[in-house]
């Protein structure tokens, strides 16, 4: 039987007999019979196996994260000024993005909840037959946590000129990339995270 105690100096069982005591320990061990001792050994072994497997999985983390700003948005008078979609040029660029990254075989596609980012993500998501997941670009650390916990290994993330570079900086843990100018499109960041090694970054154009 295991008894957890706080900074105890004396402990007895129900019969008043003294049991094993440690002045600097929060745990007192009480031996009852051989059967309970064997069960305790089994529990310890199971706990060790679970911890070992969990640690191995954590060490084996391998992620490829592709970051892209949305394509050109519709600036015509007919567009919704608060949430415009893509222009014809932007739709062509979105289709080009899907072709450009097809070799990475992404397993999950994330987009901020704006029409222009969702429409940029759609061709790649349809090619891979996955749904576009919505994330909050104001909470990049939450997104990173979700990605690192996921079983999926390869991700495409669509964002904005002032959110994608900071997200890339968070992933590589260095301030390497500046926010994009309003007219800057067509940049792809491919970030590979491997077993705790320094991140690898490739910047592509499309």
ChimeraX attribute file (.defattr): number of C-alpha atoms within 10 A of each C-alpha:
attribute: neighborCount
match mode: 1-to-1
recipient: residues
	/A:1	12
	/A:2	10
	/A:3	10
	/A:4	11
	/A:5	12
	/A:6	10
	/A:7	13
	/A:8	15
	/A:9	12
	/A:10	12
	/A:11	16
	/A:12	12
	/A:13	9
	/A:14	6
	/A:15	6
	/A:16	8
	/A:17	8
	/A:18	12
	/A:19	13
	/A:20	12
	/A:21	17
	/A:22	14
	/A:23	11
	/A:24	10
	/A:25	13
	/A:26	14
	/A:27	17
	/A:28	21
	/A:29	13
	/A:30	17
	/A:31	12
	/A:32	9
	/A:33	9
	/A:34	9
	/A:35	8
	/A:36	12
	/A:37	14
	/A:38	11
	/A:39	12
	/A:40	14
	/A:41	11
	/A:42	12
	/A:43	12
	/A:44	12
	/A:45	12
	/A:46	12
	/A:47	11
	/A:48	12
	/A:49	12
	/A:50	12
	/A:51	12
	/A:52	12
	/A:53	11
	/A:54	12
	/A:55	11
	/A:56	11
	/A:57	12
	/A:58	14
	/A:59	12
	/A:60	12
	/A:61	16
	/A:62	18
	/A:63	20
	/A:64	20
	/A:65	25
	/A:66	23
	/A:67	23
	/A:68	27
	/A:69	26
	/A:70	30
	/A:71	29
	/A:72	25
	/A:73	21
	/A:74	20
	/A:75	13
	/A:76	10
	/A:77	7
	/A:78	8
	/A:79	14
	/A:80	12
	/A:81	11
	/A:82	8
	/A:83	13
	/A:84	18
	/A:85	24
	/A:86	24
	/A:87	17
	/A:88	13
	/A:89	12
	/A:90	21
	/A:91	21
	/A:92	14
	/A:93	20
	/A:94	26
	/A:95	17
	/A:96	16
	/A:97	22
	/A:98	20
	/A:99	14
	/A:100	15
	/A:101	16
	/A:102	12
	/A:103	8
	/A:104	14
	/A:105	14
	/A:106	21
	/A:107	16
	/A:108	22
	/A:109	24
	/A:110	22
	/A:111	27
	/A:112	22
	/A:113	16
	/A:114	16
	/A:115	18
	/A:116	27
	/A:117	27
	/A:118	23
	/A:119	22
	/A:120	30
	/A:121	30
	/A:122	21
	/A:123	18
	/A:124	26
	/A:125	21
	/A:126	13
	/A:127	14
	/A:128	16
	/A:129	12
	/A:130	14
	/A:131	14
	/A:132	21
	/A:133	15
	/A:134	16
	/A:135	17
	/A:136	14
	/A:137	19
	/A:138	10
	/A:139	11
	/A:140	18
	/A:141	14
	/A:142	12
	/A:143	17
	/A:144	15
	/A:145	10
	/A:146	11
	/A:147	17
	/A:148	15
	/A:149	11
	/A:150	13
	/A:151	12
	/A:152	14
	/A:153	18
	/A:154	20
	/A:155	21
	/A:156	25
	/A:157	25
	/A:158	28
	/A:159	27
	/A:160	22
	/A:161	18
	/A:162	15
	/A:163	20
	/A:164	25
	/A:165	22
	/A:166	19
	/A:167	21
	/A:168	24
	/A:169	14
	/A:170	15
	/A:171	18
	/A:172	17
	/A:173	12
	/A:174	10
	/A:175	11
	/A:176	11
	/A:177	12
	/A:178	14
	/A:179	13
	/A:180	16
	/A:181	9
	/A:182	10
	/A:183	8
	/A:184	12
	/A:185	19
	/A:186	18
	/A:187	17
	/A:188	20
	/A:189	20
	/A:190	20
	/A:191	21
	/A:192	20
	/A:193	19
	/A:194	15
	/A:195	13
	/A:196	11
	/A:197	8
	/A:198	11
	/A:199	15
	/A:200	12
	/A:201	17
	/A:202	10
	/A:203	11
	/A:204	11
	/A:205	10
	/A:206	14
